[in-house]
């Protein structure tokens, strides 16, 4: 029983503070940054964005802002779901491998894991959503007139957004360490 408390606390803190939000952001980078770049890029290739400009529609307002708002709305919700899934997975693995009962796991998680870890993870979500959506939209708007340019920019959007997620998570870690959170 002595090793159960650190195990439960480690699972709770790691999932709520880091893994839930980072894994969600990496998945969102792969799915949404590529999608944003591909959608906007194909519009650039078909000269639909030029047609929008001729009609007086601002490309930024019509194409970028809705995608950024969608990412800002969905990332915290997805992070919350990832936190629940991560804790449930930790509960299941602890139950199967080291025979910690689910009731004990939940009870000790509530007692030993401070709610601040949840809020620290959740406060990262909007920032990461913003950089993911911005990278996808930026690379979509950079697409030239050919398919090769589209492919390169979609790939670049994913790589850049994943890199930025990792970099900003490290920056948040340093900031939270300096603030003693």
C-alpha positions, 0 to 999 in steps of 0.5 A: 500500500505504501507505493500506491499514494505516489502512483496515484498522485503521479498519474493525477498530476501528470495527466491534468497538468501536462499529458491531457493538454499536450496530447490533445494539442498534438492531435489537434495539430495533426488533424486541424492544422493540416485541415485548415491549411488544406482547405484554405490552400485549395481555395487559393489554388482555385482562386476562390480567395481572389474572388472573395477579395474582388467581392469585397470580402476580407479573407482574414475575417471570412477564413481565419477568424472562424477557424481560430474561434473554433479551435479556441472553443474546442481545445479546452473541451477536448482537453477536459475529455482527455483529462477524464480519459487519462485519469480513467486509463490510469485508474484501469492500469492501476487496478489491473497491474498493481491491484489498486481498487477504483474506489481507492484510486478515485478517493486518493486522487481527490485527496492528494491531487490539488485542483490547481493542476487541472487549472494549470493544464486548462489555462494552456489550452487556449494558447495552444489552440491559437498557435495551432489554428494560426499555423494552419491558416498561415500556411494555407494562405501561403499556398501558391498555384500548384499541388506541390505548394499545397502539399508542402504547406500542409506538411509545414503547418503540421510540423510547425504547429507540433513544434510550437506546441512543444515549445510553448509547453516548455515555456509554460513549464518554466513560467509555472516553475518561476511562479512556484505553481 
